[in-house]
């Protein structure tokens, strides 16, 4: 399944200029015209056991679905027990929902900031898939230039952080919490989404290179 997900969003394919031109599904997607996300009551508590963390993950995905008005996202969770190798939790989009490789880093976390941000970001990728952004992004040509490819991937990732910011506001999370977790342009895009409360501020594809560095 991991190989399937990894294959969904590799960046390669047809022509686009640098920065992004000729890709309206990225630069002029109708998503940016949508209003604020729906304010959603979501009283969550992340305990420090496997069962409590799994419950938190499933409940948060339901809350995100209500905020984005995209309910019914399937969630599959598999626990990765630490041994000689220390695993890190890894959520990613699959063909029919979200897969979470759950490890002790999330379970033992004393607060939910990182867990919330990573799940809200991966839900943002669900939105990218549903709106055609993911498909358009993976077909961009990087002209054999690794720096151009890296920038395209950052635009894609920062958009998810912006969506996560919008979701954090919709779910009533305080803005200042995230300054201890996020830095640089990732924090800047999160803040833009938070202030807008919706995807209108999240068009990373038209931003200057400096803003997605």
For each residue, the residues with C-beta under 8 A, 3 or more apart:
1: 4 5 94 99
2: 5 6 92 99 101
3: 6 7
4: 1 7 8 94 95
5: 1 2 8 9 92 93 94 99
6: 2 3 9 10 92
7: 3 4 10
8: 4 5 93 95 129 134 138
9: 5 6 93 125 134 137 138 156
10: 6 7 138
11: 137 138 140 142 149 152 153 156
12: 138 139 140 141 142
13: 138 139 140 141
14: 139 140 141
15: 22 141
16: 20 21 22 23 140 141
17: 20 21 22
18: 142 143 145 148 151
19: 151 205 206 208 209
20: 16 17 23 26 27 140 152 155 205 206
21: 16 17 27
22: 15 16 17
23: 16 20 26 27 136 140 205
24: 27 28 29
25: 28 29 131 132 133 135 136
26: 20 23 29 133 136 137 140 205
27: 20 21 23 24 203 205 206
28: 24 25 32
29: 24 25 26 32 131 132 133 203
30: 33 34 131
31: 34 127 131 133 199
32: 28 29 199 200 202 203
33: 30 200
34: 30 31 198 199 200
35: 198 200
36: 166 170 196 197 198
37: 40 67 68 69 166 167 169 170 197 198
38: 66 67 68 69 170
39: 67 170 172
40: 37 63 66 67 170 171 172
41: 172
42: 59 60 63 66 171 172
43:
44: 56 59 60 63 112
45: 52 56
46: 52 53 56 109 111 112 115
47: 51 52 53 55 56
48: 52 53 107 108 109 110
49: 52 53 107
50: 53 54 79 102 107
51: 47 54 55
52: 45 46 47 48 49 55 56
53: 46 47 48 49 50 56 57 102 106 107 115
54: 50 51 57 58 77 102
55: 47 51 52 58 59
56: 44 45 46 47 52 53 59 60 112 115
57: 53 54 60 61 75 77 100 102 115 119
58: 54 55 61 62 75 77
59: 42 44 55 56 62 63
60: 42 44 56 57 63 64 115 116 119 120
61: 57 58 64 65 73 75 98 119 123
62: 58 59 65 66 71
63: 40 42 44 59 60 66 67 171
64: 60 61 67 68 73 119 120 123 167 171
65: 61 62 68 69 70 71 72 73 123
66: 38 40 42 62 63 69 71
67: 37 38 39 40 63 64 167 170 171
68: 37 38 64 65 123 127 167
69: 37 38 65 66
70: 65 73 126 127 130
71: 62 65 66
72: 65
73: 61 64 65 70 97 98 123 126
74: 96 97 98
75: 57 58 61 97 98 99 100
76: 94 97 98 99 100
77: 54 57 58 99 100 102
78: 99 100 101 102
79: 50 102 103
80: 87 89 101 102 103
81: 87 104
82: 85 86 87 103 104
83:
84:
85: 82
86: 82 103
87: 80 81 82 101 103 104 105
88: 103 105
89: 80 100 101 102 103 105 106 115 118
90: 100 101 103
91: 98 99 100 101 118 119 122
92: 2 5 6 98 99 122 125
93: 5 8 9 97 98 99 122 125 126 129
94: 1 4 5 76 97 98 99
95: 4 8
96: 74
97: 73 74 75 76 93 94 126
98: 61 73 74 75 76 91 92 93 94 122 123 126
99: 1 2 5 75 76 77 78 91 92 93 94
100: 57 75 76 77 78 89 90 91 119
101: 2 78 80 87 89 90 91
102: 50 53 54 57 77 78 79 80 89 106 107
103: 79 80 82 86 87 88 89 90 106 107
104: 81 82 87 107 108
105: 87 88 89 108 109
106: 53 89 102 103 109 114 115
107: 48 49 50 53 102 103 104
108: 48 104 105
109: 46 48 105 106 112 114 115
110: 48
111: 46
112: 44 46 56 109 115 116
113: 116 117 177 178 180 181
114: 106 109 117 118 181
115: 46 53 56 57 60 89 106 109 112 118 119
116: 60 112 113 119 120 168 173
117: 113 114 120 121 161 164 168 178 181 182 190
118: 89 91 114 115 121 122
119: 57 60 61 64 91 100 115 116 122 123
120: 60 64 116 117 123 124 163 164 167 168
121: 117 118 124 125 157 160 161 163 164
122: 91 92 93 98 118 119 125 126 160
123: 61 64 65 68 73 98 119 120 126 127 163 164 167
124: 120 121 127 128 159 160 161 162 163 164 167
125: 9 92 93 121 122 128 129 134 160
126: 70 73 93 97 98 122 123 129 130
127: 31 68 70 123 124 130 131 133 163 199
128: 124 125 131 133 134 137 156 159 160
129: 8 93 125 126 133 134 135
130: 70 126 127
131: 25 29 30 31 127 128
132: 25 29 135 136
133: 25 26 29 31 127 128 129 136 137 159
134: 8 9 125 128 129 137 138 156
135: 25 129 132 138 139
136: 23 25 26 132 133 139 140
137: 9 11 26 128 133 134 140 152 155 156
138: 8 9 10 11 12 13 134 135
139: 12 13 14 135 136
140: 11 12 13 14 16 20 23 26 136 137 152
141: 12 13 14 15 16
142: 11 12 18 145 146 148 149 152
143: 18 148
144:
145: 18 142 148 149
146: 142 149 150
147: 150 151
148: 18 142 143 145 151 152
149: 11 142 145 146 152 153
150: 146 147 153 154
151: 18 19 147 148 154 155 209 212
152: 11 20 137 140 142 148 149 155 156
153: 11 149 150 156 157
154: 150 151 157 158 185 212 213
155: 20 137 151 152 158 159 204 205 207 212
156: 9 11 128 134 137 152 153 159 160 204
157: 121 153 154 160 161 186
158: 154 155 161 162 185 186 189 204 212
159: 124 128 133 155 156 162 163 189 202 203 204 205
160: 121 122 124 125 128 156 157 163 164
161: 117 121 124 157 158 164 165 182 186 189 190 193
162: 124 158 159 165 166 189 190 192 193 199 201 202 204
163: 120 121 123 124 127 159 160 166 167 193 199 202
164: 117 120 121 123 124 160 161 167 168 190 193
165: 161 162 168 169 178 189 190 191 192 193 194 195
166: 36 37 162 163 169 170 193 194 196 197 198 199 201 202
167: 37 64 67 68 120 123 124 163 164 170 171 193
168: 116 117 120 164 165 171 173 175 178 190 193 194
169: 37 165 166 172 173 175 193 194 195 197
170: 36 37 38 39 40 67 166 167 197
171: 40 42 63 64 67 167 168
172: 39 40 41 42 169
173: 116 168 169 177
174: 177
175: 168 169 178 191 194
176: 179
177: 113 173 174 180 181
178: 113 117 165 168 175 181 182 187 190 191 194
179: 176 182 187
180: 113 177
181: 113 114 117 177 178
182: 117 161 178 179 186 187 190
183: 186 187
184: 187 188
185: 154 158 188 189 211 212 213
186: 157 158 161 182 183 189 190
187: 178 179 182 183 184 190 191
188: 184 185 191 192 211
189: 158 159 161 162 165 185 186 192 193 202 204
190: 117 161 162 164 165 168 178 182 186 187 193 194
191: 165 175 178 187 188 194 195
192: 162 165 188 189 195 196 201 202
193: 161 162 163 164 165 166 167 168 169 189 190 196 197 198 199 201 202
194: 165 166 168 169 175 178 190 191 197
195: 165 169 191 192 201
196: 36 166 192 193 199 200 201 202
197: 36 37 166 169 170 193 194
198: 34 35 36 37 166 193 201
199: 31 32 34 127 162 163 166 193 196 202
200: 32 33 34 35 196
201: 162 166 192 193 195 196 198
202: 32 159 162 163 166 189 192 193 196 199
203: 27 29 32 159 206 207
204: 155 156 158 159 162 189 207 211 212
205: 19 20 23 26 27 155 159
206: 19 20 27 203
207: 155 203 204 211 212
208: 19 211 212
209: 19 151 212 213
210: 213
211: 185 188 204 207 208
212: 151 154 155 158 185 204 207 208 209
213: 154 185 209 210
